[in-house]
Structure formats: C-alpha cells, structure tokens
Amino acid sequence: MFRLWAKEFSDNRMLCDMTVENEKEDTRTHKIFQALDDVCYAFDLGKPIWLDANIREFKRHAKTRFTQDNFVEQIAFDYLEIQVIEED
C-alpha cells in the first residue's frame, strides 16, 4: 500500500487536505506522480513544476512543499505540501 498526504496551507493554517492511496504494482516515482495528479485534480490546481530543491527535499525526507514559484498560474494559498506516509 502506498499513501500520500497532501495539504494546502495559508498563514500557517491548513485549508484542506486529502490522502491518496495506490495499491497498484508500479514504481515509486509513478505512484508519486499519479497521486500528485489526483491531488491537483481534486484541489482544482495546475500541476506544479518540480524544482531541484523540491527533488532534493523529497529524496531526503519523503516530503516537499510547492510554493507559488512551482505553479504557472496564481494560487490562493501559501504552499501545497505532499508527504509519503506509507509505502511497502
């Protein structure tokens, strides 16, 4: 089981969150990108751009934040945080 937790924050308050589960036999990278696609669809967001800092942070902590710099369009919150909370 693979689970990813996504949260939107504004002024250090969580606006909304969701957990995405994936039980398919796939690579970790594909599961992460599919979960991020599901989150963006549910939150009505464009897909964020992975910058080098996001990749390093995600590799190190299985968690990263996407700020306005990661999105092409304007966002109505401070950042989107994703975190892997379970994987086998």
MDTraj code that builds the backbone (N, CA, C; nanometers):
import mdtraj as md
import numpy as np

residues = "MET PHE ARG LEU TRP ALA LYS GLU PHE SER ASP ASN ARG MET LEU CYS ASP MET THR VAL GLU ASN GLU LYS GLU ASP THR ARG THR HIS LYS ILE PHE GLN ALA LEU ASP ASP VAL CYS TYR ALA PHE ASP LEU GLY LYS PRO ILE TRP LEU ASP ALA ASN ILE ARG GLU PHE LYS ARG HIS ALA LYS THR ARG PHE THR GLN ASP ASN PHE VAL GLU GLN ILE ALA PHE ASP TYR LEU GLU ILE GLN VAL ILE GLU GLU ASP".split()
xyz = np.array([
    [0.0852, -0.1186, 0.0000],
    [0.0000, 0.0000, 0.0000],
    [0.0891, 0.1240, 0.0000],
    [0.0560, 0.2170, -0.0846],
    [0.1249, 0.3464, -0.0937],
    [0.0223, 0.4529, -0.0599],
    [0.0587, 0.5435, 0.0321],
    [-0.0312, 0.6537, 0.0664],
    [0.0466, 0.7841, 0.0684],
    [-0.0132, 0.8865, 0.0086],
    [0.0458, 1.0196, 0.0043],
    [-0.0554, 1.1168, 0.0646],
    [-0.0062, 1.2036, 0.1516],
    [-0.0913, 1.3035, 0.2173],
    [-0.0582, 1.4395, 0.1576],
    [-0.1596, 1.5095, 0.1105],
    [-0.1424, 1.6427, 0.0512],
    [-0.2213, 1.7438, 0.1339],
    [-0.1592, 1.8619, 0.1564],
    [-0.2219, 1.9649, 0.2396],
    [-0.1965, 2.1019, 0.1786],
    [-0.2986, 2.1854, 0.1795],
    [-0.2843, 2.3258, 0.1393],
    [-0.2776, 2.4104, 0.2658],
    [-0.1806, 2.5029, 0.2689],
    [-0.1640, 2.5910, 0.3840],
    [-0.1693, 2.7372, 0.3426],
    [-0.2266, 2.8187, 0.4305],
    [-0.2249, 2.9631, 0.4152],
    [-0.2158, 3.0238, 0.5547],
    [-0.1223, 3.1147, 0.5747],
    [-0.0992, 3.1775, 0.7062],
    [-0.0810, 3.0725, 0.8163],
    [-0.0037, 2.9693, 0.7870],
    [0.0260, 2.8594, 0.8807],
    [-0.0974, 2.7837, 0.9279],
    [-0.2027, 2.7869, 0.8489],
    [-0.3239, 2.7109, 0.8791],
    [-0.3547, 2.6190, 0.7616],
    [-0.3926, 2.4966, 0.7956],
    [-0.4281, 2.4026, 0.6907],
    [-0.5673, 2.4347, 0.6386],
    [-0.5759, 2.4587, 0.5084],
    [-0.7049, 2.4899, 0.4461],
    [-0.7805, 2.3634, 0.4092],
    [-0.7099, 2.2680, 0.3524],
    [-0.7715, 2.1412, 0.3144],
    [-0.6619, 2.0360, 0.3007],
    [-0.7034, 1.9117, 0.3065],
    [-0.6082, 1.8027, 0.2905],
    [-0.6794, 1.6822, 0.2307],
    [-0.6012, 1.5900, 0.1823],
    [-0.6549, 1.4639, 0.1316],
    [-0.5443, 1.3600, 0.1310],
    [-0.5847, 1.2356, 0.1379],
    [-0.4912, 1.1244, 0.1307],
    [-0.5224, 1.0448, 0.0052],
    [-0.4176, 1.0107, -0.0686],
    [-0.4324, 0.9319, -0.1906],
    [-0.3684, 0.7962, -0.1657],
    [-0.4435, 0.6911, -0.1939],
    [-0.3931, 0.5552, -0.1780],
    [-0.3744, 0.4917, -0.3149],
    [-0.2714, 0.4095, -0.3256],
    [-0.2428, 0.3410, -0.4510],
    [-0.1940, 0.2006, -0.4182],
    [-0.2664, 0.0998, -0.4645],
    [-0.2298, -0.0390, -0.4389],
    [-0.1748, -0.1081, -0.5631],
    [-0.1571, -0.0339, -0.6706],
    [-0.1086, -0.0924, -0.7956],
    [0.0381, -0.1321, -0.7845],
    [0.0760, -0.2291, -0.8639],
    [0.2168, -0.2681, -0.8750],
    [0.2815, -0.1739, -0.9762],
    [0.3503, -0.0744, -0.9271],
    [0.4125, 0.0263, -1.0122],
    [0.5360, 0.0788, -0.9393],
    [0.6155, 0.1596, -1.0072],
    [0.7335, 0.2161, -0.9430],
    [0.6913, 0.3266, -0.8457],
    [0.7779, 0.3563, -0.7520],
    [0.7501, 0.4615, -0.6538],
    [0.7286, 0.5952, -0.7238],
    [0.8110, 0.6246, -0.8212],
    [0.8008, 0.7512, -0.8939],
    [0.6655, 0.7631, -0.9633],
    [0.6203, 0.6577, -1.0294],
    [0.4903, 0.6623, -1.0965],
    [0.3772, 0.6808, -0.9959],
    [0.3889, 0.6156, -0.8800],
    [0.2859, 0.6308, -0.7770],
    [0.2811, 0.7745, -0.7254],
    [0.3970, 0.8358, -0.7077],
    [0.4024, 0.9746, -0.6591],
    [0.3399, 1.0697, -0.7606],
    [0.3780, 1.0549, -0.8876],
    [0.3236, 1.1441, -0.9905],
    [0.1734, 1.1230, -1.0096],
    [0.1267, 0.9982, -1.0028],
    [-0.0166, 0.9715, -1.0154],
    [-0.0924, 1.0308, -0.8973],
    [-0.0376, 1.0169, -0.7769],
    [-0.1019, 1.0741, -0.6587],
    [-0.1066, 1.2259, -0.6676],
    [0.0017, 1.2879, -0.7144],
    [0.0046, 1.4334, -0.7299],
    [-0.0974, 1.4786, -0.8350],
    [-0.1126, 1.4030, -0.9420],
    [-0.2161, 1.4335, -1.0417],
    [-0.3551, 1.4284, -0.9790],
    [-0.3803, 1.3254, -0.8961],
    [-0.5106, 1.3121, -0.8295],
    [-0.5362, 1.4291, -0.7349],
    [-0.4333, 1.4708, -0.6627],
    [-0.4456, 1.5842, -0.5705],
    [-0.4769, 1.7122, -0.6480],
    [-0.4026, 1.7368, -0.7550],
    [-0.4242, 1.8588, -0.8335],
    [-0.5637, 1.8612, -0.8942],
    [-0.6127, 1.7465, -0.9367],
    [-0.7483, 1.7391, -0.9913],
    [-0.8510, 1.7693, -0.8813],
    [-0.8333, 1.7088, -0.7647],
    [-0.9283, 1.7285, -0.6544],
    [-0.9272, 1.8721, -0.6030],
    [-0.8093, 1.9340, -0.5968],
    [-0.7970, 2.0713, -0.5473],
    [-0.8123, 2.1757, -0.6583],
    [-0.8372, 2.1315, -0.7816],
    [-0.8522, 2.2187, -0.8982],
    [-0.7287, 2.3075, -0.9179],
    [-0.6128, 2.2418, -0.9256],
    [-0.4849, 2.3111, -0.9433],
    [-0.4168, 2.2641, -1.0704],
    [-0.3310, 2.3501, -1.1228],
    [-0.2411, 2.3074, -1.2286],
    [-0.1301, 2.2244, -1.1664],
    [-0.0642, 2.1443, -1.2459],
    [0.0438, 2.0607, -1.1924],
    [0.1645, 2.1474, -1.1585],
    [0.2206, 2.1274, -1.0405],
    [0.3391, 2.2049, -1.0022],
    [0.4639, 2.1561, -1.0754],
    [0.5585, 2.2453, -1.0893],
    [0.6866, 2.2135, -1.1512],
    [0.7819, 2.1703, -1.0413],
    [0.8476, 2.0556, -1.0611],
    [0.9448, 2.0065, -0.9635],
    [1.0768, 2.0784, -0.9850],
    [1.1149, 2.1641, -0.8918],
    [1.2441, 2.2306, -0.8975],
    [1.3482, 2.1420, -0.8285],
    [1.4755, 2.1715, -0.8500],
    [1.5824, 2.0907, -0.7900],
    [1.5707, 2.0841, -0.6380],
    [1.5321, 2.1940, -0.5765],
    [1.5173, 2.1966, -0.4307],
    [1.4066, 2.1007, -0.3856],
    [1.2972, 2.0933, -0.4619],
    [1.1890, 2.0008, -0.4279],
    [1.2352, 1.8555, -0.4383],
    [1.3098, 1.8258, -0.5418],
    [1.3583, 1.6890, -0.5624],
    [1.4513, 1.6481, -0.4488],
    [1.5455, 1.7368, -0.4127],
    [1.6381, 1.7062, -0.3031],
    [1.5634, 1.6839, -0.1715],
    [1.4699, 1.7738, -0.1415],
    [1.3942, 1.7641, -0.0172],
    [1.3099, 1.6360, -0.0146],
    [1.2493, 1.6020, -0.1281],
    [1.1651, 1.4834, -0.1324],
    [1.2481, 1.3558, -0.1190],
    [1.3637, 1.3535, -0.1802],
    [1.4514, 1.2370, -0.1669],
    [1.4974, 1.2196, -0.0225],
    [1.5236, 1.3292, 0.0442],
    [1.5769, 1.3256, 0.1801],
    [1.4705, 1.2932, 0.2851],
    [1.3502, 1.3513, 0.2695],
    [1.2503, 1.3425, 0.3758],
    [1.1170, 1.2807, 0.3332],
    [1.1022, 1.2435, 0.2058],
    [0.9750, 1.1936, 0.1512],
    [0.8643, 1.2974, 0.1710],
    [0.9037, 1.4250, 0.1635],
    [0.8108, 1.5354, 0.1866],
    [0.8658, 1.6594, 0.1162],
    [0.7774, 1.7395, 0.0563],
    [0.8208, 1.8652, -0.0048],
    [0.7044, 1.9637, -0.0088],
    [0.7384, 2.0899, -0.0312],
    [0.6388, 2.1967, -0.0419],
    [0.6495, 2.2628, -0.1786],
    [0.5343, 2.2865, -0.2376],
    [0.5269, 2.3591, -0.3638],
    [0.4690, 2.4975, -0.3355],
    [0.5464, 2.6014, -0.3636],
    [0.5025, 2.7398, -0.3419],
    [0.4616, 2.8013, -0.4758],
    [0.4358, 2.9304, -0.4748],
    [0.3967, 2.9995, -0.5976],
    [0.5004, 2.9813, -0.7081],
    [0.6273, 2.9693, -0.6730],
    [0.7334, 2.9509, -0.7722],
    [0.7174, 2.8225, -0.8531],
    [0.6457, 2.7253, -0.7985],
    [0.6286, 2.5972, -0.8651],
    [0.5072, 2.5927, -0.9574],
    [0.4220, 2.6921, -0.9509],
    [0.2995, 2.6934, -1.0303],
    [0.3053, 2.8023, -1.1364],
    [0.2481, 2.7743, -1.2511],
    [0.2425, 2.8730, -1.3594],
    [0.1342, 2.9762, -1.3288],
    [0.0170, 2.9285, -1.2845],
    [-0.0926, 3.0199, -1.2539],
    [-0.0844, 3.0661, -1.1083],
    [-0.1605, 3.1674, -1.0759],
    [-0.1656, 3.2207, -0.9397],
    [-0.2370, 3.1214, -0.8494],
    [-0.1873, 3.1033, -0.7271],
    [-0.2523, 3.0146, -0.6313],
    [-0.3095, 3.0969, -0.5164],
    [-0.4154, 3.0457, -0.4541],
    [-0.4855, 3.1193, -0.3483],
    [-0.4430, 3.0738, -0.2090],
    [-0.3256, 3.0156, -0.1968],
    [-0.2746, 2.9682, -0.0694],
    [-0.1236, 2.9881, -0.0692],
    [-0.0584, 2.9626, 0.0439],
    [0.0862, 2.9846, 0.0531],
    [0.1666, 2.8701, -0.0063],
    [0.1287, 2.7467, 0.0259],
    [0.2014, 2.6328, -0.0302],
    [0.1189, 2.5049, -0.0227],
    [0.1538, 2.4123, -0.1099],
    [0.0971, 2.2776, -0.1123],
    [0.2076, 2.1843, -0.0640],
    [0.1784, 2.1071, 0.0381],
    [0.2767, 2.0149, 0.0927],
    [0.2326, 1.8725, 0.0646],
    [0.3254, 1.7896, 0.0154],
    [0.2953, 1.6485, -0.0040],
    [0.3949, 1.5680, 0.0797],
    [0.3452, 1.4547, 0.1303],
    [0.4284, 1.3698, 0.2151],
    [0.3850, 1.2248, 0.1975],
    [0.4823, 1.1382, 0.1747],
    [0.4550, 0.9951, 0.1684],
    [0.4406, 0.9473, 0.3128],
    [0.3246, 0.8879, 0.3448],
    [0.3015, 0.8439, 0.4832],
    [0.3041, 0.6920, 0.4970],
    [0.3004, 0.6211, 0.3847],
    [0.3099, 0.4753, 0.3918],
    [0.3525, 0.4208, 0.2569],
    [0.4467, 0.3297, 0.2608],
    [0.4837, 0.2564, 0.1410],
    [0.5422, 0.1226, 0.1805],
    [0.5197, 0.0211, 0.0924],
    [0.5763, -0.1088, 0.1242],
    [0.6835, -0.1467, 0.0282],
])
top = md.Topology()
chain = top.add_chain()
for i, resn in enumerate(residues, 1):
    res = top.add_residue(resn, chain, resSeq=i)
    for name in ("N", "CA", "C"):
        top.add_atom(name, md.element.get_by_symbol(name[0]), res)
traj = md.Trajectory(xyz[None], top)
